[in-house]
Amino acid sequence: MRVLLLTQWFDPEPTFKGLVFARELVRQGFEVEVVTGFPNYPGGKLYPGYKIRLIQRENIDGVRVTRVPLYPSHSQSGVGRVMNYISFAGAALAYGLFGAKRPDVIYAYHPPITVGIAASLLRLFRRVPVVYDIQDMWPDSLRATKIISNSCVISIVSKVCNAVYRAVDHIVVLSPGFKQLLIDRDVPERKMDVIYNWCDEASMVHQHGELPEDFPGSERFTIVFAGNMGKAQALDAVLDAAKIVQNKMDRICFVFIGGGVEVDRLKSLAKEMRLKNVEFLQAVPMAKIGGVLHKADALLVHLRKDPLFMITIPSKTQAYMAAGKPILMAVDGDAGELVNVAGCGVLAESGNPEAIADAALKLYTMSASERDVMAMSGRKYYQSHLSLKVGVSRFAEIFKKLVK
C-alpha cells in the first residue's frame, strides 16, 4: 500500500510525526513518500546545508522524502506566518496533483489548517482517501495563545476547519477531550479515533551520559521539568510552590532544563524570591535527554489552567512514562487522567502552588519502592498503549480499512 505523508514539518525539524513515524510505516510494509518543506522551523531560517529550490528528493532509511518550496518564516509577524503556511500548501498541492505517484491513502498532519485544505483538494481531484491527524485544536489554540485575537479572523478559521473536518475521510486526535470537542462541533464520532502520541523512544533508551553542569547531587531529591518554558507552561506557579517547599524541606530541588521565551524572566523571579532549591540548566540535546531524566527522582509536567489544556496531553508525558520515573502531573483533565489510569504519578491542580508543593512533598516522603512501582507502571503502560509500534499499527489499520 502506498501512503503519502503530507506534513509541513519534517526531520531535521522537531516534529511528532516525522521520520520515526515514516520509518515504522515502512517497517510494517507500507511504501511511503513524504511531501514536506525545506526545514526552517522553529527559527524561521533555513537549516544549514539546505537551499530553496523547485524540488529536492531524498531517500532516508527507505523513506522517500520530497521537499517543495516555501517562504521560510516563523516570526511573530502574522503576515510572515501566513505566507509560510500558504506557500507550502500551494507547492504541496501542485506536486500532489502533477508530480506525485498516485497514493492509496493520504495522511495529513495538522497544524496548520492549510495542509488540511491541500489534502482535501487532493482528495477531490485524485479520489484518494485522507486521514487527518489533529495535533493542535484550531482555532482554540490560536485564541488561547493569543496568536490571533481578532474575532472575525477566528470565525473564518473556525469555518475553514469545519469544512476540512467534513471533507476528510477519517480524523485522528491525541486525546479523548479533542474527540469530544469535535463531536460537540457535529463531527461524526464514527469517523474519529484517539491515538495517543508516542515519544522519541531511542532517546529514552540511552540512559547513560554526562549530566549538565550544576545538576544537583544525589543528596538532593530532584524534580525535573524538561522542555520549553513559555507562556503556556506558566511556571510562576511552580516557583511559588518551590518557595513553599523550601520552608518545609530543604532536600527537594526543582530543576528546569531547556529554553524558551520565559527563561530569563523566571530566572530573575527565582532570584528575587531567594529560592535556593531551584536550578535552571541549559537545554540538553534530545539524544542525551534520556540520561538526564534517568538521574531525576521525579519529573514535572505543568500547563496554565485553561479549558484547551484540559483536553491536551503534553508530549513530555509520554517521554516521562517511557523514561520510567514518577510523574508530578500538574495539568488538569486528560493528561491527569492518563497518569491516574497508568498509576505512574501524583496529581496536582494546575496553577495551584499549594497543591504542587503538597504533591512534591508526597513524592519525597514515599518510600523508594513505592516510587519504583509508579515508575514501572508508567513504563509498562507506555509500552502496552502508547508506544510507536502500537500507535503506527493503529494508523495502519485505519489506512487499510479506508482502502478496502
C-alpha positions as CSV (number, residue, x, y, z in Angstrom):
1,M,0.0,0.0,0.0
2,R,1.3,3.4,-1.0
3,V,1.0,6.2,1.7
4,L,1.6,9.9,1.0
5,L,2.6,11.7,4.2
6,L,1.7,15.4,3.8
7,T,3.3,17.4,6.6
8,Q,4.8,20.9,6.6
9,W,7.4,20.0,9.3
10,F,9.7,17.0,9.0
11,D,13.2,16.0,10.2
12,P,15.6,17.6,10.8
13,E,12.9,19.9,12.2
14,P,11.3,18.9,15.6
15,T,8.0,17.1,14.9
16,F,5.8,14.5,16.5
17,K,5.1,12.5,13.3
18,G,8.3,12.8,11.4
19,L,11.0,10.3,10.2
20,V,10.3,7.9,13.1
21,F,6.7,7.5,12.0
22,A,7.5,7.2,8.3
23,R,10.3,4.6,9.0
24,E,7.9,2.5,11.2
25,L,5.3,2.5,8.4
26,V,8.0,1.2,6.0
27,R,8.9,-1.5,8.5
28,Q,5.3,-2.5,8.7
29,G,5.1,-3.0,5.0
30,F,4.0,0.3,3.5
31,E,5.5,2.3,0.7
32,V,5.9,5.8,1.9
33,E,6.5,9.2,0.3
34,V,6.8,12.3,2.5
35,V,5.9,15.6,1.0
36,T,7.3,18.4,3.1
37,G,9.0,21.8,3.0
38,F,12.6,22.9,3.4
39,P,13.5,22.8,7.1
40,N,13.2,26.2,8.8
41,Y,11.1,25.6,11.9
42,P,11.2,26.9,14.7
43,G,13.6,29.7,13.9
44,G,12.2,30.7,10.5
45,K,15.7,30.4,8.9
46,L,16.7,27.6,6.5
47,Y,18.8,24.9,8.2
48,P,22.5,24.7,7.1
49,G,23.0,22.6,4.0
50,Y,19.6,23.4,2.5
51,K,18.7,25.8,-0.3
52,I,15.2,26.6,-1.6
53,R,14.7,25.0,-5.0
54,L,11.8,23.8,-7.1
55,I,12.1,20.3,-5.7
56,Q,14.5,18.2,-3.8
57,R,14.4,14.4,-3.3
58,E,16.0,12.4,-0.6
59,N,15.8,8.7,0.5
60,I,16.2,8.2,4.2
61,D,16.1,4.6,5.5
62,G,13.7,3.6,2.8
63,V,11.5,6.6,3.1
64,R,11.2,8.8,0.0
65,V,11.2,12.5,1.0
66,T,10.2,15.2,-1.4
67,R,10.8,18.8,-0.4
68,V,8.8,21.6,-2.1
69,P,9.5,25.3,-1.9
70,L,8.0,27.6,0.8
71,Y,8.5,31.0,2.3
72,P,10.6,30.4,5.4
73,S,9.3,32.3,8.4
74,H,8.2,31.7,12.0
75,S,8.3,35.2,13.3
76,Q,5.7,37.0,15.4
77,S,4.6,38.6,12.2
78,G,1.2,37.3,11.2
79,V,1.9,38.1,7.6
80,G,5.1,36.1,7.7
81,R,3.4,33.0,9.1
82,V,0.5,33.2,6.7
83,M,3.0,33.4,3.8
84,N,4.9,30.4,5.2
85,Y,1.7,28.3,5.5
86,I,0.1,29.3,2.2
87,S,3.4,28.9,0.2
88,F,3.9,25.3,1.4
89,A,0.3,24.3,0.9
90,G,0.3,25.7,-2.7
91,A,3.5,23.9,-3.6
92,A,2.4,20.7,-1.9
93,L,-0.9,20.8,-3.8
94,A,0.8,21.4,-7.1
95,Y,3.2,18.5,-6.5
96,G,0.4,16.2,-5.3
97,L,-1.6,16.9,-8.4
98,F,1.1,16.8,-11.1
99,G,4.2,15.3,-9.6
100,A,3.4,12.6,-7.1
101,K,2.7,9.0,-8.0
102,R,-0.9,8.3,-7.1
103,P,-1.1,7.0,-3.5
104,D,-3.6,4.7,-2.0
105,V,-4.1,6.9,1.0
106,I,-3.0,10.4,2.2
107,Y,-2.0,11.1,5.7
108,A,-2.1,14.9,6.6
109,Y,-0.7,16.5,9.7
110,H,-2.4,19.4,11.3
111,P,-1.4,22.2,12.0
112,P,-1.5,24.3,10.0
113,I,-5.0,24.2,8.5
114,T,-3.6,25.0,5.1
115,V,-2.2,21.4,5.0
116,G,-5.7,20.2,5.5
117,I,-7.0,22.4,2.7
118,A,-4.3,21.0,0.3
119,A,-5.2,17.4,1.4
120,S,-8.9,18.0,0.9
121,L,-8.3,19.2,-2.7
122,L,-6.0,16.3,-3.4
123,R,-8.8,14.0,-2.2
124,L,-11.3,15.7,-4.5
125,F,-9.2,15.7,-7.7
126,R,-7.3,12.4,-7.2
127,R,-10.0,10.4,-5.5
128,V,-7.7,9.4,-2.6
129,P,-9.0,8.9,1.0
130,V,-7.4,11.3,3.6
131,V,-6.6,10.6,7.2
132,Y,-6.3,13.9,9.1
133,D,-4.1,13.9,12.2
134,I,-5.1,16.8,14.5
135,Q,-2.2,17.7,16.9
136,D,-3.4,21.2,17.8
137,M,-7.0,22.2,18.1
138,W,-7.6,25.3,15.8
139,P,-8.9,27.9,16.3
140,D,-9.0,27.2,20.1
141,S,-5.2,27.2,20.5
142,L,-4.8,30.3,18.4
143,R,-7.2,32.1,20.7
144,A,-5.6,30.6,23.9
145,T,-2.1,31.6,22.9
146,K,-3.2,35.0,21.6
147,I,-1.6,34.3,18.2
148,I,-4.9,35.6,16.8
149,S,-7.3,37.8,18.8
150,N,-9.5,39.2,16.0
151,S,-12.9,37.6,16.4
152,C,-13.7,37.8,12.7
153,V,-10.4,36.0,11.8
154,I,-11.1,33.4,14.4
155,S,-14.6,32.9,13.0
156,I,-13.2,32.4,9.5
157,V,-10.5,29.9,10.7
158,S,-13.2,28.0,12.5
159,K,-15.4,27.7,9.4
160,V,-12.4,26.6,7.3
161,C,-11.5,23.9,9.9
162,N,-15.1,22.6,10.0
163,A,-15.1,22.4,6.2
164,V,-11.9,20.3,6.3
165,Y,-13.2,18.1,9.0
166,R,-16.3,17.4,6.8
167,A,-14.2,16.7,3.7
168,V,-11.6,14.2,5.0
169,D,-12.4,10.5,5.4
170,H,-11.0,9.9,8.9
171,I,-9.7,12.0,11.8
172,V,-7.2,11.0,14.4
173,V,-6.9,13.1,17.6
174,L,-4.4,12.9,20.5
175,S,-6.8,12.8,23.4
176,P,-10.4,11.9,24.4
177,G,-11.1,15.6,25.1
178,F,-10.2,16.5,21.5
179,K,-12.6,13.9,20.2
180,Q,-15.4,15.1,22.4
181,L,-14.9,18.7,21.3
182,L,-15.2,17.7,17.7
183,I,-18.3,15.6,18.5
184,D,-19.8,18.8,20.0
185,R,-19.0,20.5,16.7
186,D,-21.0,17.9,14.8
187,V,-18.1,15.8,13.5
188,P,-19.5,12.2,13.4
189,E,-17.9,10.0,16.1
190,R,-17.7,7.1,13.6
191,K,-15.0,8.9,11.6
192,M,-12.7,9.6,14.6
193,D,-10.2,7.7,16.6
194,V,-8.0,8.6,19.5
195,I,-4.3,7.6,19.0
196,Y,-2.0,8.9,21.8
197,N,1.3,10.3,20.7
198,W,4.5,8.3,21.3
199,C,7.8,9.7,22.3
200,D,11.4,9.6,20.9
201,E,12.0,6.1,22.3
202,A,15.6,5.9,21.1
203,S,16.4,8.9,23.3
204,M,14.8,7.4,26.3
205,V,16.8,4.1,25.9
206,H,20.2,5.9,26.2
207,Q,20.1,6.5,30.0
208,H,23.8,6.9,30.5
209,G,25.8,10.0,29.7
210,E,27.3,13.2,31.0
211,L,25.0,15.3,33.1
212,P,24.7,19.1,32.6
213,E,27.0,21.2,34.9
214,D,25.3,22.2,38.1
215,F,22.9,19.2,38.1
216,P,22.2,18.6,41.8
217,G,24.0,15.7,43.5
218,S,22.4,12.6,45.0
219,E,22.0,14.4,48.3
220,R,19.1,16.3,46.8
221,F,15.7,15.0,45.7
222,T,15.4,16.3,42.2
223,I,12.1,17.1,40.5
224,V,12.9,17.9,36.8
225,F,11.0,19.9,34.3
226,A,12.5,19.4,30.8
227,G,11.4,21.3,27.7
228,N,10.1,24.6,26.5
229,M,9.5,27.3,29.1
230,G,6.9,29.6,27.6
231,K,3.6,31.3,28.4
232,A,1.6,28.1,28.2
233,Q,3.8,26.4,30.8
234,A,3.0,29.2,33.3
235,L,5.9,28.2,35.6
236,D,5.5,31.1,38.0
237,A,3.2,28.7,40.0
238,V,6.0,26.2,40.2
239,L,8.3,28.8,41.6
240,D,5.7,29.7,44.2
241,A,5.4,26.0,45.0
242,A,9.2,25.8,45.4
243,K,9.0,28.7,47.9
244,I,6.5,26.7,50.0
245,V,8.6,23.6,49.8
246,Q,11.8,25.5,50.7
247,N,10.2,26.5,54.0
248,K,9.4,22.8,54.8
249,M,12.1,20.6,53.3
250,D,15.4,21.8,52.0
251,R,16.4,18.5,50.3
252,I,13.9,18.9,47.5
253,C,15.2,20.7,44.4
254,F,13.3,21.8,41.3
255,V,15.4,21.6,38.2
256,F,14.4,23.4,35.0
257,I,16.2,22.2,31.8
258,G,15.6,23.8,28.4
259,G,14.9,27.2,26.7
260,G,12.0,29.4,25.9
261,V,10.8,33.0,25.9
262,E,10.2,32.9,29.7
263,V,13.5,31.6,30.9
264,D,15.2,34.9,31.6
265,R,12.2,36.3,33.5
266,L,11.8,33.1,35.5
267,K,15.5,33.2,36.5
268,S,15.1,36.8,37.7
269,L,12.0,35.9,39.6
270,A,13.6,33.0,41.3
271,K,16.5,35.3,42.3
272,E,14.0,37.9,43.7
273,M,12.3,35.2,45.7
274,R,15.6,34.0,47.1
275,L,14.9,30.4,46.0
276,K,17.8,28.1,47.0
277,N,16.0,25.0,45.8
278,V,15.7,25.9,42.1
279,E,18.2,25.4,39.3
280,F,18.0,26.5,35.6
281,L,20.2,24.5,33.3
282,Q,20.9,24.7,29.6
283,A,18.9,22.7,27.1
284,V,20.1,19.1,26.5
285,P,20.2,17.5,23.0
286,M,17.3,15.1,22.5
287,A,19.8,12.2,22.1
288,K,21.0,12.8,25.6
289,I,17.8,13.8,27.5
290,G,17.1,10.2,28.5
291,G,20.2,10.1,30.7
292,V,19.2,13.3,32.4
293,L,15.6,12.1,33.1
294,H,17.0,8.8,34.4
295,K,19.0,10.7,37.1
296,A,15.9,12.6,38.3
297,D,13.9,11.4,41.2
298,A,10.6,12.7,39.7
299,L,9.5,14.5,36.6
300,L,7.2,17.5,36.4
301,V,4.5,18.5,33.8
302,H,2.7,21.8,34.2
303,L,0.5,23.9,31.9
304,R,-1.5,27.0,32.5
305,K,-5.1,26.5,33.7
306,D,-7.1,26.8,30.5
307,P,-10.1,24.8,29.0
308,L,-8.0,23.9,26.0
309,F,-5.2,22.5,28.1
310,M,-7.7,20.3,29.9
311,I,-8.1,18.3,26.7
312,T,-4.4,18.4,25.8
313,I,-1.7,15.8,26.7
314,P,1.7,17.4,26.7
315,S,4.2,15.3,24.7
316,K,6.6,15.2,27.6
317,T,4.0,13.0,29.4
318,Q,4.7,10.0,27.2
319,A,8.5,10.7,27.3
320,Y,8.4,10.7,31.1
321,M,6.4,7.5,31.2
322,A,8.8,5.8,28.8
323,A,11.8,7.0,30.9
324,G,10.3,5.2,33.9
325,K,10.2,7.9,36.5
326,P,7.4,9.0,38.8
327,I,5.5,12.0,37.5
328,L,4.2,15.1,39.2
329,M,1.4,15.9,36.9
330,A,0.1,19.4,37.3
331,V,-2.2,19.5,34.3
332,D,-6.0,19.2,34.7
333,G,-8.1,17.0,32.6
334,D,-7.0,14.3,30.1
335,A,-3.3,14.4,31.0
336,G,-4.0,13.9,34.7
337,E,-6.5,11.1,33.9
338,L,-3.8,9.3,31.8
339,V,-1.3,9.4,34.7
340,N,-4.0,8.3,37.1
341,V,-5.1,5.3,34.9
342,A,-1.4,4.3,34.4
343,G,-0.8,4.7,38.2
344,C,2.5,6.4,37.5
345,G,2.4,9.6,39.4
346,V,0.9,12.2,41.8
347,L,-1.6,14.7,40.6
348,A,-1.8,18.4,41.5
349,E,-4.1,21.2,40.3
350,S,-2.7,23.3,37.6
351,G,-1.6,26.8,38.7
352,N,-2.1,25.9,42.4
353,P,1.3,26.4,44.2
354,E,0.0,24.8,47.4
355,A,-1.2,21.7,45.5
356,I,2.1,21.4,43.6
357,A,4.1,21.8,46.8
358,D,2.0,19.1,48.5
359,A,2.5,16.7,45.6
360,A,6.3,17.3,45.7
361,L,6.4,16.6,49.4
362,K,4.2,13.5,48.9
363,L,6.7,12.1,46.3
364,Y,9.6,12.9,48.6
365,T,8.1,11.1,51.6
366,M,7.2,8.0,49.7
367,S,9.5,5.0,50.1
368,A,11.9,4.2,47.2
369,S,9.9,1.1,46.5
370,E,6.6,3.0,46.2
371,R,8.2,5.3,43.7
372,D,9.7,2.4,41.8
373,V,6.2,0.8,41.5
374,M,5.0,4.1,39.9
375,A,8.0,4.2,37.5
376,M,7.5,0.6,36.4
377,S,3.7,1.2,36.0
378,G,4.3,4.2,33.7
379,R,6.8,2.3,31.5
380,K,4.6,-0.7,31.3
381,Y,1.5,1.4,30.4
382,Y,3.6,3.2,27.7
383,Q,4.8,0.0,26.1
384,S,1.3,-1.5,26.1
385,H,-0.8,1.5,25.0
386,L,1.3,4.5,23.8
387,S,4.4,3.1,22.1
388,L,5.5,3.8,18.5
389,K,4.7,0.2,17.4
390,V,1.2,0.3,18.9
391,G,0.4,3.8,17.5
392,V,1.6,3.1,14.0
393,S,-0.2,-0.3,14.0
394,R,-3.4,1.6,14.7
395,F,-2.8,4.0,11.9
396,A,-2.1,1.0,9.6
397,E,-5.5,-0.5,10.5
398,I,-7.2,2.8,9.6
399,F,-5.3,3.1,6.3
400,K,-6.2,-0.5,5.3
401,K,-9.8,0.0,6.2
402,L,-10.2,3.1,4.0
403,V,-8.5,1.4,1.0
404,K,-10.8,-1.7,1.0
